[in-house]
Amino acid sequence: NVLILDFGSQFTQLIARRVRELNIYCEIHPYHHIPEDLSSFKAVILSGSPFSVRAEDAPHPDLSKIKGKLPLLGVCYGAQYLAHFFGGEVAPSNTREYGRAKLNTILDTSNLFIGIPEGAQVWMSHSDSIKVLPKKAIKLASTDDVANAAYQIEGEETYAIQFHPEVYHTTHGKQLLENFLIEIAGVKPNWTPAAFVDTTVQELKEKLGNDKVVLGLSGGVDSTVAAVLLHKAIGKNLYCIFVNNGLLRKNEFQNVLDQYEHMGLNVKGVDASARFLKALAGVSEPEAKRKAIGNAFIEVFDHEAHLVEDVDWLAQGTIYPDVIESVSVNGPSVTIKSHHNVGGLPDFMKLKVVEPLRMLFKDEVRRVGAQMGIDPELLGRHPFPGPGLAIRILGDITEEKVRILQEVDAIFIDGLKKWDLYDKVWQAGAILLPVQSVGVMGDERTYEKVVALRAVESTDGMTADWVNLPYEFLQETSNYIINRVKGVNRVVYDISSKPPATIEWE
Ligand code: XMP
């Protein structure tokens, strides 16, 4: 087990993901909540930070239980922290050091640079520099602009690097982390999907015994993998509820329900489309739509959960990024969209909660799913928002608009699959715009709806780029939509990145 102390860098989660890719388990803890009991940790990594170590309000935790006692690697701010507080000197750099650089001198007596050649590319992102190394430091590497790019403290297993091993542009970053964790700290790479499934199923068996558990399936990867894990542990005592809110993709409800049944899950499909449409009638403000859908879902789910007698637990597909306690740099972050917004506390939310995926990143959820034999097509599905097509129909929602958008969306998604583009895109969908435009069809003038197509690349949805889809594909798709979907006479392609745009339009 590896401890990553977070000082608020945007890259902290990336460090954790790189460590996990080495089949090593790690946890992120904020710098101000260092675990009391460190006995289970074999190594510690200090993250980067947007702060300067010289600032008074910067993170300045007490490392006396860690430094010199456990193998320690300081990254960027972490490296500067170890210099600033242990006899070195950190000062503003003359130039902001940002971007690619080449490692010059690698003097390695320490195993940190095994297999990393002189001249290897690294990624820098800092505005302070280490001018004087801390006491008993041995310099290991420099770059043209950074004199002290890596050092080690003599007599301790303490290492520090100014560059970021976790970002892709540092070509040997993963090797360096492997050297530190496996060669130096002696951590065993035994965090594998197979081991996770075995231990989790065992733990769930012990924790749940003969208790009954309800779980809401959404058709998404997380709830599906959570369900299969629980099903392995408690079989028919897992009661899955799959609600059709009428805002899913075309034929999605029936297709996914069939798949779930085929997997042997004890699942009940509940078609509540009419109820959701009623709750949405006349609502056009995006947040009001999300609330209406959230509330309707809670009512339907609560009713269904009550039908299961003597239920004790609510299972959820929560994953690690949702539970990491974040280091707030600019005060509490502002709610831009009320994702997963819920009101009051219905009965099912008073149940005990079991979250078998709460320590996994998204890519690990997929690997665990694959390990358990879940259909790769299901595991490779694009993310789809809880409120579904409701937030892709700008303005108010009617049954007719849902139908039009379902048709358009199906043509777009099927086309991506046919052209072998689906897996190259992180998320795609169509948006029905609240404008009409003039067109001609035959000799007739038309005045009909406009749809936008959106396809983005991303790793976590926090930032995204629009995808450069082939013109031929866009041409074919546009023709097909306009010819087949009555009520649409114009198709546009969204070429905005996030930020400043968002992925969804509402
Ligand atoms: P944005 O539009 O904020 O979307 O760039 C980022 C990711 O979040 C999804 N999204 C939602 N998911 N409920 C959800 O469950 C929501 O209300 C919601 N709004 C956006 C979006 O599809 C994208 O993957």
Residues whose N, C-alpha, C, O or C-beta is under 5 A from the ligand:
A	BS01	XMP	S338 H339 H340 P383 F384 P385 G386 P387 G461 T502 I503 E504
